[in-house]
């Protein structure tokens, strides 16, 4: 199950613990997460979690202003089940962009291999976090996807198969 969490939710402390361990290579990750939590409380940074029972097994932090997934993570025991792809889909809808810029820890690359191949995404593996980049030809938002007159009558989802 993927659900959005809000300020004061106990899941925030579980996310913090997971994030500090998973993204330790990121400079000042604890300070960055404090900013994320403050922005979340103001409604500017949606945070989503996945759960197995009541336990948080993954998280995703969005930055709508920039159409980005700032961080996405699924714990090792839950990988390979399509959870990261499902969260990516939630981000696509919430960020209003078909291919959001996405940052994740290197061990998660397998979770995105199918998306990389099927959507011609560019994988930048040069930093402490890997990044899925839609590339230069990327339409920034759903409204900017070029649509022929024949496709104009079709739902936007169909236009992405071009």
Rosetta constraint file for C-alpha pairs under 8 A:
AtomPair CA 1 CA 50 HARMONIC 5.43 0.50
AtomPair CA 1 CA 51 HARMONIC 5.91 0.50
AtomPair CA 1 CA 52 HARMONIC 7.70 0.50
AtomPair CA 2 CA 48 HARMONIC 6.55 0.50
AtomPair CA 2 CA 49 HARMONIC 5.58 0.50
AtomPair CA 2 CA 50 HARMONIC 4.60 0.50
AtomPair CA 2 CA 51 HARMONIC 7.07 0.50
AtomPair CA 2 CA 87 HARMONIC 7.12 0.50
AtomPair CA 3 CA 48 HARMONIC 5.38 0.50
AtomPair CA 3 CA 49 HARMONIC 5.52 0.50
AtomPair CA 3 CA 50 HARMONIC 6.57 0.50
AtomPair CA 4 CA 46 HARMONIC 6.98 0.50
AtomPair CA 4 CA 47 HARMONIC 5.73 0.50
AtomPair CA 4 CA 48 HARMONIC 4.20 0.50
AtomPair CA 4 CA 49 HARMONIC 6.37 0.50
AtomPair CA 5 CA 9 HARMONIC 6.27 0.50
AtomPair CA 5 CA 11 HARMONIC 7.13 0.50
AtomPair CA 5 CA 12 HARMONIC 7.59 0.50
AtomPair CA 5 CA 46 HARMONIC 7.54 0.50
AtomPair CA 5 CA 47 HARMONIC 5.70 0.50
AtomPair CA 5 CA 48 HARMONIC 5.76 0.50
AtomPair CA 5 CA 49 HARMONIC 7.03 0.50
AtomPair CA 6 CA 40 HARMONIC 6.68 0.50
AtomPair CA 6 CA 41 HARMONIC 6.69 0.50
AtomPair CA 6 CA 46 HARMONIC 7.80 0.50
AtomPair CA 6 CA 47 HARMONIC 7.28 0.50
AtomPair CA 7 CA 12 HARMONIC 7.64 0.50
AtomPair CA 7 CA 37 HARMONIC 7.14 0.50
AtomPair CA 7 CA 40 HARMONIC 6.48 0.50
AtomPair CA 7 CA 41 HARMONIC 4.94 0.50
AtomPair CA 8 CA 12 HARMONIC 7.36 0.50
AtomPair CA 10 CA 14 HARMONIC 7.07 0.50
AtomPair CA 11 CA 15 HARMONIC 6.09 0.50
AtomPair CA 11 CA 49 HARMONIC 7.80 0.50
AtomPair CA 11 CA 56 HARMONIC 6.76 0.50
AtomPair CA 12 CA 16 HARMONIC 6.16 0.50
AtomPair CA 12 CA 37 HARMONIC 7.89 0.50
AtomPair CA 13 CA 17 HARMONIC 6.34 0.50
AtomPair CA 14 CA 18 HARMONIC 6.31 0.50
AtomPair CA 14 CA 56 HARMONIC 6.65 0.50
AtomPair CA 15 CA 19 HARMONIC 5.85 0.50
AtomPair CA 15 CA 56 HARMONIC 7.42 0.50
AtomPair CA 15 CA 58 HARMONIC 7.74 0.50
AtomPair CA 15 CA 59 HARMONIC 6.61 0.50
AtomPair CA 16 CA 20 HARMONIC 5.97 0.50
AtomPair CA 16 CA 30 HARMONIC 7.86 0.50
AtomPair CA 16 CA 33 HARMONIC 7.25 0.50
AtomPair CA 17 CA 21 HARMONIC 6.42 0.50
AtomPair CA 18 CA 22 HARMONIC 5.93 0.50
AtomPair CA 19 CA 23 HARMONIC 5.48 0.50
AtomPair CA 19 CA 24 HARMONIC 7.60 0.50
AtomPair CA 19 CA 29 HARMONIC 7.88 0.50
AtomPair CA 20 CA 24 HARMONIC 5.51 0.50
AtomPair CA 20 CA 29 HARMONIC 6.59 0.50
AtomPair CA 20 CA 30 HARMONIC 6.57 0.50
AtomPair CA 22 CA 105 HARMONIC 7.07 0.50
AtomPair CA 23 CA 29 HARMONIC 6.94 0.50
AtomPair CA 23 CA 105 HARMONIC 6.59 0.50
AtomPair CA 23 CA 129 HARMONIC 7.88 0.50
AtomPair CA 24 CA 29 HARMONIC 6.70 0.50
AtomPair CA 25 CA 128 HARMONIC 5.79 0.50
AtomPair CA 25 CA 129 HARMONIC 7.78 0.50
AtomPair CA 26 CA 128 HARMONIC 6.37 0.50
AtomPair CA 26 CA 129 HARMONIC 7.27 0.50
AtomPair CA 28 CA 32 HARMONIC 6.16 0.50
AtomPair CA 29 CA 33 HARMONIC 6.08 0.50
AtomPair CA 30 CA 34 HARMONIC 6.34 0.50
AtomPair CA 31 CA 35 HARMONIC 6.53 0.50
AtomPair CA 32 CA 36 HARMONIC 6.34 0.50
AtomPair CA 33 CA 37 HARMONIC 6.11 0.50
AtomPair CA 34 CA 38 HARMONIC 6.24 0.50
AtomPair CA 35 CA 39 HARMONIC 6.09 0.50
AtomPair CA 36 CA 40 HARMONIC 5.96 0.50
AtomPair CA 36 CA 45 HARMONIC 6.39 0.50
AtomPair CA 37 CA 41 HARMONIC 6.25 0.50
AtomPair CA 37 CA 45 HARMONIC 7.78 0.50
AtomPair CA 38 CA 42 HARMONIC 6.57 0.50
AtomPair CA 39 CA 43 HARMONIC 6.30 0.50
AtomPair CA 39 CA 44 HARMONIC 5.11 0.50
AtomPair CA 39 CA 45 HARMONIC 5.35 0.50
AtomPair CA 40 CA 44 HARMONIC 5.50 0.50
AtomPair CA 40 CA 45 HARMONIC 4.48 0.50
AtomPair CA 40 CA 46 HARMONIC 5.80 0.50
AtomPair CA 40 CA 47 HARMONIC 7.08 0.50
AtomPair CA 44 CA 63 HARMONIC 7.43 0.50
AtomPair CA 44 CA 64 HARMONIC 7.42 0.50
AtomPair CA 45 CA 61 HARMONIC 6.87 0.50
AtomPair CA 45 CA 62 HARMONIC 5.68 0.50
AtomPair CA 45 CA 63 HARMONIC 5.51 0.50
AtomPair CA 45 CA 64 HARMONIC 6.99 0.50
AtomPair CA 46 CA 61 HARMONIC 6.13 0.50
AtomPair CA 46 CA 62 HARMONIC 5.45 0.50
AtomPair CA 46 CA 63 HARMONIC 7.30 0.50
AtomPair CA 47 CA 59 HARMONIC 7.14 0.50
AtomPair CA 47 CA 60 HARMONIC 5.75 0.50
AtomPair CA 47 CA 61 HARMONIC 4.64 0.50
AtomPair CA 47 CA 62 HARMONIC 6.37 0.50
AtomPair CA 48 CA 59 HARMONIC 5.55 0.50
AtomPair CA 48 CA 60 HARMONIC 5.09 0.50
AtomPair CA 48 CA 61 HARMONIC 6.51 0.50
AtomPair CA 49 CA 56 HARMONIC 6.41 0.50
AtomPair CA 49 CA 57 HARMONIC 7.32 0.50
AtomPair CA 49 CA 58 HARMONIC 5.47 0.50
AtomPair CA 49 CA 59 HARMONIC 4.28 0.50
AtomPair CA 49 CA 60 HARMONIC 6.33 0.50
AtomPair CA 50 CA 56 HARMONIC 5.78 0.50
AtomPair CA 50 CA 57 HARMONIC 5.50 0.50
AtomPair CA 50 CA 58 HARMONIC 4.95 0.50
AtomPair CA 50 CA 59 HARMONIC 6.24 0.50
AtomPair CA 50 CA 83 HARMONIC 7.92 0.50
AtomPair CA 51 CA 55 HARMONIC 5.33 0.50
AtomPair CA 51 CA 56 HARMONIC 4.42 0.50
AtomPair CA 51 CA 57 HARMONIC 5.15 0.50
AtomPair CA 51 CA 58 HARMONIC 6.98 0.50
AtomPair CA 52 CA 56 HARMONIC 6.53 0.50
AtomPair CA 52 CA 57 HARMONIC 6.30 0.50
AtomPair CA 57 CA 74 HARMONIC 5.98 0.50
AtomPair CA 57 CA 75 HARMONIC 5.57 0.50
AtomPair CA 57 CA 78 HARMONIC 7.08 0.50
AtomPair CA 58 CA 72 HARMONIC 7.54 0.50
AtomPair CA 58 CA 73 HARMONIC 5.26 0.50
AtomPair CA 58 CA 74 HARMONIC 4.11 0.50
AtomPair CA 58 CA 75 HARMONIC 5.95 0.50
AtomPair CA 59 CA 71 HARMONIC 7.77 0.50
AtomPair CA 59 CA 72 HARMONIC 5.71 0.50
AtomPair CA 59 CA 73 HARMONIC 5.42 0.50
AtomPair CA 59 CA 74 HARMONIC 6.68 0.50
AtomPair CA 60 CA 69 HARMONIC 7.02 0.50
AtomPair CA 60 CA 70 HARMONIC 7.62 0.50
AtomPair CA 60 CA 71 HARMONIC 5.58 0.50
AtomPair CA 60 CA 72 HARMONIC 4.26 0.50
AtomPair CA 60 CA 73 HARMONIC 6.49 0.50
AtomPair CA 60 CA 87 HARMONIC 7.15 0.50
AtomPair CA 61 CA 69 HARMONIC 5.91 0.50
AtomPair CA 61 CA 70 HARMONIC 5.47 0.50
AtomPair CA 61 CA 71 HARMONIC 5.22 0.50
AtomPair CA 61 CA 72 HARMONIC 6.47 0.50
AtomPair CA 62 CA 67 HARMONIC 7.76 0.50
AtomPair CA 62 CA 68 HARMONIC 5.89 0.50
AtomPair CA 62 CA 69 HARMONIC 4.53 0.50
AtomPair CA 62 CA 70 HARMONIC 5.50 0.50
AtomPair CA 62 CA 71 HARMONIC 7.25 0.50
AtomPair CA 62 CA 91 HARMONIC 7.21 0.50
AtomPair CA 62 CA 95 HARMONIC 7.76 0.50
AtomPair CA 63 CA 67 HARMONIC 6.06 0.50
AtomPair CA 63 CA 68 HARMONIC 5.11 0.50
AtomPair CA 63 CA 69 HARMONIC 6.13 0.50
AtomPair CA 63 CA 70 HARMONIC 6.23 0.50
AtomPair CA 63 CA 95 HARMONIC 7.93 0.50
AtomPair CA 64 CA 68 HARMONIC 6.30 0.50
AtomPair CA 64 CA 94 HARMONIC 7.67 0.50
AtomPair CA 64 CA 95 HARMONIC 5.37 0.50
AtomPair CA 67 CA 95 HARMONIC 5.28 0.50
AtomPair CA 67 CA 96 HARMONIC 7.38 0.50
AtomPair CA 67 CA 97 HARMONIC 6.63 0.50
AtomPair CA 67 CA 100 HARMONIC 5.85 0.50
AtomPair CA 67 CA 101 HARMONIC 6.99 0.50
AtomPair CA 67 CA 140 HARMONIC 7.88 0.50
AtomPair CA 68 CA 95 HARMONIC 7.27 0.50
AtomPair CA 68 CA 100 HARMONIC 5.24 0.50
AtomPair CA 68 CA 101 HARMONIC 4.87 0.50
AtomPair CA 68 CA 102 HARMONIC 5.95 0.50
AtomPair CA 69 CA 91 HARMONIC 7.05 0.50
AtomPair CA 69 CA 100 HARMONIC 6.51 0.50
AtomPair CA 69 CA 101 HARMONIC 6.15 0.50
AtomPair CA 69 CA 102 HARMONIC 4.62 0.50
AtomPair CA 69 CA 103 HARMONIC 6.28 0.50
AtomPair CA 70 CA 102 HARMONIC 6.21 0.50
AtomPair CA 70 CA 103 HARMONIC 5.51 0.50
AtomPair CA 70 CA 104 HARMONIC 7.95 0.50
AtomPair CA 71 CA 102 HARMONIC 6.87 0.50
AtomPair CA 71 CA 103 HARMONIC 5.11 0.50
AtomPair CA 71 CA 104 HARMONIC 5.49 0.50
AtomPair CA 72 CA 84 HARMONIC 7.48 0.50
AtomPair CA 72 CA 102 HARMONIC 7.63 0.50
AtomPair CA 72 CA 103 HARMONIC 6.71 0.50
AtomPair CA 72 CA 104 HARMONIC 5.46 0.50
AtomPair CA 73 CA 84 HARMONIC 7.29 0.50
AtomPair CA 73 CA 104 HARMONIC 6.59 0.50
AtomPair CA 73 CA 105 HARMONIC 7.37 0.50
AtomPair CA 73 CA 108 HARMONIC 7.20 0.50
AtomPair CA 74 CA 78 HARMONIC 6.42 0.50
AtomPair CA 74 CA 79 HARMONIC 6.25 0.50
AtomPair CA 74 CA 83 HARMONIC 7.34 0.50
AtomPair CA 74 CA 84 HARMONIC 6.62 0.50
AtomPair CA 74 CA 108 HARMONIC 7.67 0.50
AtomPair CA 75 CA 79 HARMONIC 6.55 0.50
AtomPair CA 78 CA 83 HARMONIC 7.61 0.50
AtomPair CA 79 CA 83 HARMONIC 7.03 0.50
AtomPair CA 79 CA 84 HARMONIC 7.77 0.50
AtomPair CA 79 CA 111 HARMONIC 6.94 0.50
AtomPair CA 80 CA 110 HARMONIC 7.96 0.50
AtomPair CA 80 CA 111 HARMONIC 6.43 0.50
AtomPair CA 82 CA 86 HARMONIC 6.16 0.50
AtomPair CA 82 CA 111 HARMONIC 7.30 0.50
AtomPair CA 83 CA 87 HARMONIC 6.21 0.50
AtomPair CA 84 CA 88 HARMONIC 6.10 0.50
AtomPair CA 84 CA 111 HARMONIC 6.19 0.50
AtomPair CA 84 CA 112 HARMONIC 7.40 0.50
AtomPair CA 85 CA 89 HARMONIC 6.24 0.50
AtomPair CA 85 CA 111 HARMONIC 7.17 0.50
AtomPair CA 85 CA 112 HARMONIC 6.95 0.50
AtomPair CA 85 CA 115 HARMONIC 7.64 0.50
AtomPair CA 86 CA 90 HARMONIC 6.42 0.50
AtomPair CA 87 CA 91 HARMONIC 6.26 0.50
AtomPair CA 88 CA 92 HARMONIC 6.24 0.50
AtomPair CA 89 CA 93 HARMONIC 6.52 0.50
AtomPair CA 90 CA 94 HARMONIC 6.20 0.50
AtomPair CA 91 CA 95 HARMONIC 5.63 0.50
AtomPair CA 91 CA 96 HARMONIC 7.97 0.50
AtomPair CA 91 CA 100 HARMONIC 7.52 0.50
AtomPair CA 92 CA 96 HARMONIC 5.75 0.50
AtomPair CA 92 CA 97 HARMONIC 5.38 0.50
AtomPair CA 92 CA 98 HARMONIC 5.41 0.50
AtomPair CA 92 CA 99 HARMONIC 6.65 0.50
AtomPair CA 92 CA 100 HARMONIC 6.59 0.50
AtomPair CA 93 CA 97 HARMONIC 7.10 0.50
AtomPair CA 93 CA 98 HARMONIC 7.89 0.50
AtomPair CA 95 CA 100 HARMONIC 7.48 0.50
AtomPair CA 96 CA 141 HARMONIC 5.66 0.50
AtomPair CA 96 CA 142 HARMONIC 5.77 0.50
AtomPair CA 97 CA 139 HARMONIC 7.74 0.50
AtomPair CA 97 CA 140 HARMONIC 6.10 0.50
AtomPair CA 97 CA 141 HARMONIC 4.27 0.50
AtomPair CA 97 CA 142 HARMONIC 5.26 0.50
AtomPair CA 98 CA 139 HARMONIC 7.86 0.50
AtomPair CA 98 CA 140 HARMONIC 7.95 0.50
AtomPair CA 98 CA 141 HARMONIC 6.85 0.50
AtomPair CA 98 CA 142 HARMONIC 6.39 0.50
AtomPair CA 98 CA 160 HARMONIC 7.67 0.50
AtomPair CA 99 CA 133 HARMONIC 7.94 0.50
AtomPair CA 99 CA 134 HARMONIC 5.82 0.50
AtomPair CA 99 CA 138 HARMONIC 7.63 0.50
AtomPair CA 100 CA 132 HARMONIC 7.86 0.50
AtomPair CA 100 CA 133 HARMONIC 7.38 0.50
AtomPair CA 100 CA 134 HARMONIC 6.89 0.50
AtomPair CA 101 CA 131 HARMONIC 6.97 0.50
AtomPair CA 101 CA 132 HARMONIC 5.60 0.50
AtomPair CA 101 CA 133 HARMONIC 4.97 0.50
AtomPair CA 101 CA 134 HARMONIC 6.39 0.50
AtomPair CA 102 CA 131 HARMONIC 5.37 0.50
AtomPair CA 102 CA 132 HARMONIC 4.94 0.50
AtomPair CA 102 CA 133 HARMONIC 6.78 0.50
AtomPair CA 103 CA 129 HARMONIC 6.21 0.50
AtomPair CA 103 CA 130 HARMONIC 5.73 0.50
AtomPair CA 103 CA 131 HARMONIC 4.50 0.50
AtomPair CA 103 CA 132 HARMONIC 6.56 0.50
AtomPair CA 104 CA 108 HARMONIC 6.61 0.50
AtomPair CA 104 CA 109 HARMONIC 7.88 0.50
AtomPair CA 104 CA 129 HARMONIC 5.49 0.50
AtomPair CA 104 CA 130 HARMONIC 5.39 0.50
AtomPair CA 104 CA 131 HARMONIC 6.40 0.50
AtomPair CA 105 CA 109 HARMONIC 7.57 0.50
AtomPair CA 105 CA 128 HARMONIC 7.42 0.50
AtomPair CA 105 CA 129 HARMONIC 4.92 0.50
AtomPair CA 105 CA 130 HARMONIC 5.92 0.50
AtomPair CA 106 CA 125 HARMONIC 7.62 0.50
AtomPair CA 106 CA 128 HARMONIC 7.69 0.50
AtomPair CA 106 CA 129 HARMONIC 6.09 0.50
AtomPair CA 106 CA 130 HARMONIC 5.58 0.50
AtomPair CA 108 CA 112 HARMONIC 7.19 0.50
AtomPair CA 109 CA 113 HARMONIC 6.34 0.50
AtomPair CA 109 CA 130 HARMONIC 7.73 0.50
AtomPair CA 112 CA 116 HARMONIC 6.08 0.50
AtomPair CA 113 CA 117 HARMONIC 6.29 0.50
AtomPair CA 114 CA 118 HARMONIC 6.00 0.50
AtomPair CA 115 CA 119 HARMONIC 5.69 0.50
AtomPair CA 115 CA 120 HARMONIC 7.78 0.50
AtomPair CA 115 CA 121 HARMONIC 7.37 0.50
AtomPair CA 116 CA 120 HARMONIC 5.53 0.50
AtomPair CA 116 CA 121 HARMONIC 4.74 0.50
AtomPair CA 116 CA 122 HARMONIC 6.97 0.50
AtomPair CA 116 CA 123 HARMONIC 7.38 0.50
AtomPair CA 116 CA 132 HARMONIC 7.68 0.50
AtomPair CA 117 CA 121 HARMONIC 6.96 0.50
AtomPair CA 120 CA 134 HARMONIC 7.60 0.50
AtomPair CA 121 CA 132 HARMONIC 6.23 0.50
AtomPair CA 121 CA 133 HARMONIC 5.85 0.50
AtomPair CA 121 CA 134 HARMONIC 5.00 0.50
AtomPair CA 121 CA 135 HARMONIC 6.64 0.50
AtomPair CA 122 CA 132 HARMONIC 5.73 0.50
AtomPair CA 122 CA 133 HARMONIC 4.99 0.50
AtomPair CA 122 CA 134 HARMONIC 6.07 0.50
AtomPair CA 122 CA 135 HARMONIC 6.05 0.50
AtomPair CA 123 CA 130 HARMONIC 7.01 0.50
AtomPair CA 123 CA 131 HARMONIC 5.79 0.50
AtomPair CA 123 CA 132 HARMONIC 4.88 0.50
AtomPair CA 123 CA 133 HARMONIC 6.28 0.50
AtomPair CA 124 CA 130 HARMONIC 5.69 0.50
AtomPair CA 124 CA 131 HARMONIC 5.07 0.50
AtomPair CA 124 CA 132 HARMONIC 6.46 0.50
AtomPair CA 124 CA 133 HARMONIC 7.22 0.50
AtomPair CA 125 CA 129 HARMONIC 7.15 0.50
AtomPair CA 125 CA 130 HARMONIC 4.74 0.50
AtomPair CA 125 CA 131 HARMONIC 6.67 0.50
AtomPair CA 126 CA 130 HARMONIC 7.07 0.50
AtomPair CA 134 CA 138 HARMONIC 5.49 0.50
AtomPair CA 139 CA 144 HARMONIC 5.70 0.50
AtomPair CA 139 CA 145 HARMONIC 5.49 0.50
AtomPair CA 139 CA 146 HARMONIC 8.00 0.50
AtomPair CA 140 CA 144 HARMONIC 6.47 0.50
AtomPair CA 140 CA 145 HARMONIC 7.91 0.50
AtomPair CA 141 CA 145 HARMONIC 6.97 0.50
AtomPair CA 142 CA 156 HARMONIC 7.43 0.50
AtomPair CA 145 CA 159 HARMONIC 7.60 0.50
AtomPair CA 145 CA 160 HARMONIC 7.95 0.50
AtomPair CA 147 CA 151 HARMONIC 5.69 0.50
AtomPair CA 147 CA 152 HARMONIC 5.77 0.50
AtomPair CA 147 CA 159 HARMONIC 6.71 0.50
AtomPair CA 148 CA 152 HARMONIC 6.03 0.50
AtomPair CA 149 CA 153 HARMONIC 7.45 0.50
AtomPair CA 150 CA 154 HARMONIC 7.76 0.50
AtomPair CA 151 CA 155 HARMONIC 7.95 0.50
AtomPair CA 151 CA 158 HARMONIC 7.87 0.50
AtomPair CA 151 CA 159 HARMONIC 6.56 0.50
AtomPair CA 154 CA 158 HARMONIC 6.40 0.50
AtomPair CA 154 CA 159 HARMONIC 7.30 0.50
AtomPair CA 155 CA 159 HARMONIC 7.06 0.50
AtomPair CA 156 CA 160 HARMONIC 6.76 0.50
AtomPair CA 157 CA 161 HARMONIC 7.49 0.50
AtomPair CA 158 CA 162 HARMONIC 7.83 0.50
